Amino acid sequence: MFVRQTLQRTDHGLVFVPPKTHRSARPLPLSALAVRALEAQRVRQAKERLAAGEVWSDLGLVFASTIGTAMEPRNVNQRFEQLRAAAGLDWLHLHDLRHAFATFLLDQGEELRTVMELLGHSTIRMTADTYGHVLPARARQAASAIDRILGREGTA
């Protein structure tokens, strides 16, 4: 999957524009879980396309309105709020999902540069400044690894 365009609100409504920076236009590797979710989305969208008939606008979007056009961002936010409330997650905000993604990756030992590239950050410093709270635990694990390597585990 590739990031090739973004949706932006202008005086003329919603329009597709190039990503903000050259780093924003990038490939995004997908996990097997994400691929399965996208396959299920393709099936749902095929049903919507059939139901819409001739009014369907085929813009090649993975996530589209029920007639194939770009989804209104306010509607996406509203639906997220409904699902969040139903799940009892009043503290959760949509952007928190992006933070969770980065935090989980760093906690699992992924390199800071890899996370930076996946997020589309322009500098590694931006990623480190935003998600640096995860790194101290990784540093403690690294120190323990040195003990294991040198055969002196538990002497500190």
N, C-alpha and C positions, 0 to 999 in steps of 0.2 A: 504494500500500500504506500502511496506517496501523498504528501501534502503539496498540492499544486495551486490552490486558490483558497481564498477566505471569503466569507460573506460579510458585507458591510452595509450599514444603513446610510443612505445618502438622501439628499433632497428629492431624489427620483425613486425612492424606495430601496428595497434590498437589491444589491448588485454584487456580482462576483468580482473580486479584485485579486491581484497577485499578493502573495504573502508579504508581510512588512519588511522582512530582511531576507538576504540570500540563505541564511541558516534556517529560516522558517520553511523554505521550500526544501523538503528532505524526504528520504524514504523512512518509513516506519515499519520495523519488523513486527510481525503479529505472533502472539502466542497461539497455541493450538486451541485454547479456550476462546480466544477472540475470533479465530477463524470459524469455529462452530457457531458462535453467536452471529457472525455475519452471514453464514449460510442460512441460519434460521430467519434472519432479517430479509434475505433475498426471497425466501418462500412467502413471508408476510407481504412483501412489496409486490410480488407477482399477483397475489390475490387482490391487492388494492388496485393494481393496474387493470386487471380484468373488470373489477367493479366500476372503475372510472370510465372505462371504454374510451371513446374518442376525445374526452376532455383531458386525458392524461397527457402531461407535458414530459416527454422523455429528455431530461437534462443529465442523465447518467449519475444521479445522486444516490448514494448508499442509503441515506436517510432523507426522505422527502415527505411532503404533505400527502394527503390522500389523493391528490390529483397530480403528483409528480413534481410540483414546484418546490422551491426552497422553503424550508420550515421557518416560520416566524419565530425568532429567538424568544420573544416574550411567551409564546405558547410552550416552547421547550422548558423554559424556567417555571412556568405555571404547572406543567405536568410533573416536573421534578419535585416541586413543592408539595403536590398532592401525594406523590409516592413516599416522600420523606415523612410527611405527617402521618400517613397510614402505617408506616413502619415504626412510628414513635421516635424518630430521630430528629427532634426539633433543633438540636445543636448543629446539624450537618448542613453545609452550604455546598452548592454545586462545585465551586472552585476547590473545595476541600478534597474532592476526588483526585485532582491533579497533585495536590500535596501528598496525599496518601500513596499515590503511585510512586512518587520520587522517594518518599521515606521508606516504603517497603523495599524498594530496590537497593537503596543504600544499606539498609539493615541486613539484607541478604548478601551483602558483600560486593555488589556491583560497583564498578569503578565510577568515581565522580564524573569523569569525562564522558562515560557512556550515558549516565543519567542526564548530563548537560545536553548531549546531542539528541536524546529522545525527547526532552522537553523543548528543544529548540532555543535554549538560552544562547546569548551571544558570547558569553564568557564563562569560564569555569568558576570565576569568582562569584558571579551572580548565583550560581547553583550552590556553591559552598556557603555563601552568606545566608541563603534562604534555608538550606537544609543541614547546616553545620551541627545542629543539635543531635543528629544521628551519628556523627563521626566520633565523638568520644568513646562510645561503646565499642566501635570498631577498633579504636586505638588500644583499648584494654584487651580485646581479643588478639590483636597483633602482638602485644607484649606477652600474653600467655603462649602464643605460638613460638616465640623466641625461647621461652622456658622449655617447651616441649622439644624443640629442635636441639637445644643444648643439653637436654636430659636432666634439667633441674626443676622440673615442675613442682610447684608448691613451696619453694624455698624463699620466696619473696615475702 
